[in-house]
């Protein structure tokens, strides 16, 4: 999960903090700050990208218009998370924690708890995975449920894993000059499709590629990547 820094509340033309009349008014500011990606599953979302209330507006109506309570989410993560009442300290959050070090990605297509984290964080990370269904498997292929399923996050992670490792293999076998050509090509793919953490994992042996991804994605919290 990409750690993000969405910054302080946006200012108007006079330098005053904007008071949102509707929470949807924050969408453009959020996109400009952290990109058109789901804050949880990291999918690139060009339509139906929701302003996500970390604390559900039904449970915490006084936070309905608060910038501090906003992230962006896809339809699936947003609907699975739903209106569950949230105790913030029971979870980890991409705008608060270094979530890149807390989650792991592999060829299973599931998002998992990183194996090397402090034991005190494991329950929180697991709770965060379950909160948005990042551990959900798709229905059995060929079934009615599989034919109707709209949640394709699992399949998209699998594809991102395969594609990222194919490009990593090409990069590892390339000479210095060819690598200079491949890096911006990889960056454009990830910016266009999302799944930043999967690509960061694939290129973990190549810090120059990882640095390009850190620098290129809007709002990545660079404080965690010295």
C-alpha positions in Angstrom: 0.0 0.0 0.0 1.6 3.2 -1.1 2.2 5.7 1.7 0.9 9.1 0.7 1.1 12.7 1.9 -2.0 14.6 0.9 -0.8 17.8 2.6 -2.7 20.3 4.6 -6.2 21.5 3.8 -6.3 23.3 0.4 -6.3 27.1 0.3 -8.5 29.4 -1.7 -7.3 32.3 -3.8 -7.0 34.5 -0.7 -4.9 32.0 1.2 -7.7 30.8 3.5 -8.4 27.2 4.2 -11.3 26.0 2.0 -14.5 25.0 3.8 -16.1 22.3 1.6 -19.9 22.6 1.3 -20.0 19.1 -0.1 -17.4 16.4 0.3 -17.3 15.8 -3.4 -15.7 19.2 -3.8 -12.5 17.8 -2.4 -12.1 15.2 -5.2 -10.1 17.3 -7.6 -7.8 18.5 -4.8 -7.2 14.9 -3.7 -6.5 13.7 -7.3 -4.0 16.6 -7.7 -2.4 15.7 -4.4 -2.2 11.9 -4.5 -3.3 10.8 -8.0 -6.2 8.9 -9.5 -5.5 5.7 -7.6 -7.4 3.8 -4.9 -5.7 4.6 -1.6 -6.1 0.9 -0.6 -5.8 -1.5 -3.5 -3.8 1.0 -5.7 -5.8 0.5 -8.8 -5.8 3.3 -11.4 -9.4 4.6 -11.4 -10.4 6.9 -14.3 -14.1 6.8 -13.4 -16.2 6.4 -10.2 -13.3 7.3 -8.0 -14.9 8.0 -4.7 -14.0 10.5 -2.0 -13.5 8.0 0.8 -14.3 8.8 4.4 -11.9 7.1 6.6 -14.3 7.6 9.5 -17.7 6.8 7.9 -19.9 9.9 7.6 -22.9 8.0 9.0 -20.9 7.2 12.2 -19.0 10.5 12.4 -21.2 13.1 10.7 -19.0 15.9 12.2 -16.1 14.6 10.0 -18.2 14.5 6.8 -16.5 17.6 5.3 -13.1 17.4 7.0 -10.0 17.2 4.8 -8.2 15.1 7.4 -10.9 12.4 7.0 -10.6 12.1 3.2 -8.8 9.6 1.0 -9.7 8.2 -2.5 -11.1 4.7 -3.1 -12.4 2.5 -5.8 -15.9 1.2 -5.8 -14.9 -2.2 -4.4 -12.7 -1.0 -1.5 -15.2 1.7 -0.7 -18.2 -0.6 -0.6 -16.5 -3.4 1.3 -15.3 -1.0 3.9 -18.8 0.4 4.0 -20.1 2.2 7.0 -18.3 0.2 9.6 -17.5 2.3 12.7 -13.7 2.8 12.7 -11.3 3.0 15.7 -8.4 4.6 13.9 -5.7 3.1 16.1 -6.9 -0.5 15.3 -5.7 -0.1 11.7 -2.9 1.3 9.6 -3.5 4.1 7.1 -1.6 5.2 3.9 -1.7 8.8 4.9 -0.5 8.2 8.5 1.8 5.1 8.4 4.6 3.8 6.3 2.3 1.2 4.7 4.9 0.2 2.1 6.8 -1.7 4.8 3.7 -3.2 6.4 2.1 -5.1 3.4 3.6 -7.7 1.1 2.7 -8.8 -2.4 3.5 -12.0 -4.3 2.3 -14.2 -7.1 -0.7 -15.4 -5.0 -2.6 -12.2 -5.9 -3.4 -11.6 -2.3 -2.2 -8.7 -0.1 -0.5 -10.0 3.0 1.0 -8.9 6.2 4.7 -8.3 5.8 6.7 -10.9 7.6 9.4 -8.7 9.0 7.3 -6.1 10.8 7.0 -5.6 14.6 4.6 -8.1 16.2 2.6 -5.2 17.7 1.6 -4.1 14.2 0.5 -7.4 12.7 -3.0 -7.4 14.0 -3.5 -3.8 12.7 -2.2 -4.7 9.3 -4.4 -7.8 9.1 -7.4 -5.8 10.2 -6.7 -3.2 7.4 -6.5 -6.0 4.8 -9.8 -7.4 5.9 -11.4 -4.0 6.2 -11.3 -3.5 2.4 -11.2 -7.1 1.3 -7.7 -7.1 0.0 -7.5 -10.8 0.9 -10.6 -11.8 -1.1 -10.3 -14.6 -3.6 -12.5 -14.5 -6.8 -15.4 -16.9 -7.2 -14.6 -20.3 -8.7 -14.1 -19.9 -12.4 -17.1 -20.9 -14.5 -19.7 -20.4 -11.7 -22.5 -17.9 -11.9 -20.8 -15.8 -9.3 -17.6 -15.7 -11.3 -19.5 -14.6 -14.4 -21.2 -11.8 -12.5 -18.3 -10.7 -10.3 -17.5 -7.0 -10.6 -14.6 -7.2 -8.1 -11.6 -7.9 -10.3 -8.9 -6.6 -8.0 -7.4 -10.1 -7.5 -7.1 -10.7 -11.3 -5.6 -7.3 -11.8 -3.0 -7.9 -9.1 -2.0 -11.2 -10.7 -1.6 -9.5 -14.1 0.4 -6.7 -12.5 2.7 -9.2 -10.8 3.3 -11.1 -14.1 3.9 -7.9 -16.1 6.2 -6.3 -13.6 8.4 -9.4 -13.3 8.6 -9.7 -17.1 9.8 -6.1 -17.3 12.2 -6.7 -14.4 13.7 -9.7 -16.2 14.2 -7.6 -19.3 15.7 -4.8 -17.3 18.1 -7.1 -15.4 19.5 -8.4 -18.7 19.8 -5.0 -20.4 23.0 -3.0 -20.6 23.4 0.4 -19.1 22.2 2.4 -22.1 19.1 0.2 -22.6 18.2 0.5 -19.0 18.0 4.2 -19.4 15.3 3.6 -22.1 13.4 1.0 -20.0 13.1 3.1 -16.8 10.7 5.8 -18.3 8.8 3.0 -20.1 8.2 1.2 -16.8 7.2 4.4 -15.1 4.6 5.1 -17.8 3.1 1.7 -17.5 2.8 2.0 -13.7 1.4 5.5 -13.8 -1.2 4.2 -16.4 -2.2 1.1 -14.6 -1.4 1.5 -10.9 -0.3 -1.2 -8.4 2.7 0.8 -7.4 3.6 -1.6 -4.5 3.7 -4.6 -6.8 6.1 -2.9 -9.2 8.2 -1.7 -6.3 8.4 -5.3 -5.1 9.4 -6.6 -8.5 12.2 -4.1 -8.8 13.4 -4.3 -5.2 16.9 -5.2 -6.5 17.0 -2.1 -8.6 16.8 1.0 -6.4 17.1 3.4 -9.4 13.8 2.1 -10.8 12.2 2.2 -7.4 13.3 5.8 -7.0 11.7 6.7 -10.3 8.4 5.3 -9.1 8.7 7.1 -5.8 9.4 10.4 -7.5 6.8 10.0 -10.3 3.7 9.1 -8.4 2.0 12.2 -7.0 1.8 12.4 -3.2 4.0 9.5 -2.4 5.4 10.2 1.1 9.1 10.6 0.2 10.0 10.9 3.8 9.9 7.1 4.0 12.3 6.7 1.0 15.5 8.5 1.8 
